[in-house]
């Protein structure tokens, strides 16, 4: 948890993260509201279609869906939605390695401090 707090409080960490982060919302995940409207995620209010009005495959492969995916790929939106971030992070090796390296460094420093006490 402390890594998350440090991450959010430190602008250079956020800058590094967003430089390498690629959101996969609208590609690997979606949000469907109770009315059948499909959105790329819970945070971006860009509807790509409605499954009550059209077949899901048509909605998912529609021109609207393509435009929203391009919007996301160009990093025109950035959020920290708990539903969208974990799947996107899991697909981004640079970010995962960067976070892991910081955790490993902290672990080794802590271990060293315990040994020499």
Secondary structure as the mmCIF struct_conf table of DSSP 4:
data_model
#
loop_
_struct_conf.conf_type_id
_struct_conf.id
_struct_conf.beg_label_comp_id
_struct_conf.beg_label_asym_id
_struct_conf.beg_label_seq_id
_struct_conf.end_label_comp_id
_struct_conf.end_label_asym_id
_struct_conf.end_label_seq_id
HELX_RH_AL_P HELX_RH_AL_P1 UNK A 2 UNK A 9
HELX_RH_AL_P HELX_RH_AL_P2 UNK A 11 UNK A 20
STRN STRN1 UNK A 25 UNK A 25
TURN_TY1_P TURN_TY1_P1 UNK A 26 UNK A 28
STRN STRN2 UNK A 29 UNK A 29
STRN STRN3 UNK A 31 UNK A 32
TURN_TY1_P TURN_TY1_P2 UNK A 34 UNK A 35
BEND BEND1 UNK A 36 UNK A 36
STRN STRN4 UNK A 37 UNK A 39
BEND BEND2 UNK A 40 UNK A 43
STRN STRN5 UNK A 47 UNK A 50
TURN_TY1_P TURN_TY1_P3 UNK A 51 UNK A 53
BEND BEND3 UNK A 54 UNK A 54
HELX_RH_AL_P HELX_RH_AL_P3 UNK A 56 UNK A 60
TURN_TY1_P TURN_TY1_P4 UNK A 61 UNK A 61
BEND BEND4 UNK A 62 UNK A 62
HELX_RH_AL_P HELX_RH_AL_P4 UNK A 63 UNK A 73
TURN_TY1_P TURN_TY1_P5 UNK A 74 UNK A 75
HELX_RH_AL_P HELX_RH_AL_P5 UNK A 82 UNK A 90
TURN_TY1_P TURN_TY1_P6 UNK A 91 UNK A 91
HELX_RH_AL_P HELX_RH_AL_P6 UNK A 93 UNK A 115
TURN_TY1_P TURN_TY1_P7 UNK A 116 UNK A 116
#
